Amino acid sequence: METADVIVIGSGQGGVPLAADFAKAGKSVVLFERDALGGSCINYGCTPSKAFLAAAHAAGRARQAVKLGVYAQVEVDFPAVMKRVRSIRSQFNQGTKRRLESAGVKVVCAEAAFTGERTVSGGGVTVQAPIVVINTGTSSSIPDISGLAGTPYLTNRNFFDLQQLPPRLLVVGGGYIALELGQGMARLGSQTELIVRGDRLLAQEESDVSAVLLDAIAQDEIGLHFNATVQQVAHINGAFTLTLNNGEVLDGEALLIATGRKPNTGALDAPVIGVELDAQGFIKIDDQFQTTCPGIYAIGDVAKQPAFTHVSWEDYRRLKAILCGEQRTRNDRVLGYAVYTEPQVGRVGMTLEQAQKQGIAAREVTLPMAHIARSIEWGHDLGFYRMVINTQTNLILGATLVGYETAELVHVFLSLMEAKATWQVLEQSVHIHPTYGEALPSLARLLVGDDMPTCPNV
């Protein structure tokens, strides 16, 4: 049995920098990875999906330019699109490998399991260390549907291995992955149908966010089936046939399952050494990422942290600081995220409903995109900007932005909230005209009853 200073299980966006930093500091570090280096972000998440959407949204914007008086004939070379996606994925993957090698991390390419107190085994290698960090992430949760098992269905894991554009795509799900990939495929030329269990898209977001995306999806001519579940799947002669609970039958050459995520904890045998899991299999941690077993920590979505790459990376920064003696916690941050549909959704902090449920005296203001000069000029009228404030302290509690490139704009609110600025700071700001960002001070000015300054002498 080997000994080390640190063991890291999983090479996601938290595990890799943590392993590299400790190795560079002279510590002996062993990292176990059962699959491709880089975790889900690089291999079947952020990196390939955003490279894919770059092509998809370019095609979609070209087609929708007709309302500007521009008529484009769009031809999509789908094999070339996917070849580029895989090339970028490979580039990032190799970069992760070089980073670990240059730092001096010992990488064991095998599935890991706990075999004793802070002892991990995999690939014929057994290592013991005083510190073990679990960063194994999550994977697709596959529903128990009759006939589905054994068929060549897609998940976000194998989606980017597609070689040819399926003429018809069936998507089961109505969340982030379903909408991003479903809209992307529709924009690249696949006739797409979404089967949604509930009565709206992105059910975890505010209802008017769902309404805007419903309009956008309709413009892309995507079929929608709400309050629907799949009762039966058949795959015959290269085509899928889905039978829904309402008796409707849908056919397509490809089927994407995007119905949620499950933690990758099954192979770890974590409970054997005292690491407790919750009812869903996620690892229980305290405010400083420690599990119920001393010396063993967990970061990222396997520990039920919000399932975003930047959260896992910030978990790494916090855990590293904690292990070096600093006073940090997993919640000492302002959390933002985005949905890369068209239009985008940029979110940070709390909604009004969330604030009120916590007993906070709160108020929200909303500015439609159709009231913003740049939006009118560029033809981007779908969406809105919204801000939530604490009426007692004037602090900004959160923002919801739905519109063109709002994943970028939401950082204005994120930074203001991190600085504990009041909404008056935004209201007093002078933003450039004409820009989308110009509307953010206008949004704040709604709190004083007018979005334009007035002169009492006029």
Sequence and secondary structure as in RCSB ss.txt:
>XXXX:A:sequence
METADVIVIGSGQGGVPLAADFAKAGKSVVLFERDALGGSCINYGCTPSKAFLAAAHAAGRARQAVKLGVYAQVE
VDFPAVMKRVRSIRSQFNQGTKRRLESAGVKVVCAEAAFTGERTVSGGGVTVQAPIVVINTGTSSSIPDISGLAG
TPYLTNRNFFDLQQLPPRLLVVGGGYIALELGQGMARLGSQTELIVRGDRLLAQEESDVSAVLLDAIAQDEIGLH
FNATVQQVAHINGAFTLTLNNGEVLDGEALLIATGRKPNTGALDAPVIGVELDAQGFIKIDDQFQTTCPGIYAIG
DVAKQPAFTHVSWEDYRRLKAILCGEQRTRNDRVLGYAVYTEPQVGRVGMTLEQAQKQGIAAREVTLPMAHIARS
IEWGHDLGFYRMVINTQTNLILGATLVGYETAELVHVFLSLMEAKATWQVLEQSVHIHPTYGEALPSLARLLVGD
DMPTCPNV
>XXXX:A:secstr
 EE SEEEE  STTHHHHHHHHHHTT  EEEE SS TTHHHHHHSHHHHHHHHHHHHHHHHHHHGGGGT      
  HHHHHHHHHHHHHHHHHHHHHHHHHHT EEE S  EEEETTEEEETTEEEE SEEEE   EEE     BTTTT
S  B TTTGGG  S  SEEEEE  SHHHHHHHHHHHHHT EEEEE SSSSSSTTS HHHHHHHHHHHHHTT EEE
 S  EEEEEEETTEEEEEETTS EEEESEEEE   EEES GGGTGGGGT  B TTS B   TTSB SSTTEEE G
GGGT  S HHHHHHHHHHHHHHHTT    TT S  EEEE SSSEEEEEE  HHHHHHTT  EEEEEEEGGGSHHH
HHHT  S EEEEEEETTT BEEEEEEEETTHHHHHHHHHHHHHTT BHHHHHT    TTSSTTHHHHHHHGGGT 
SS   TT 
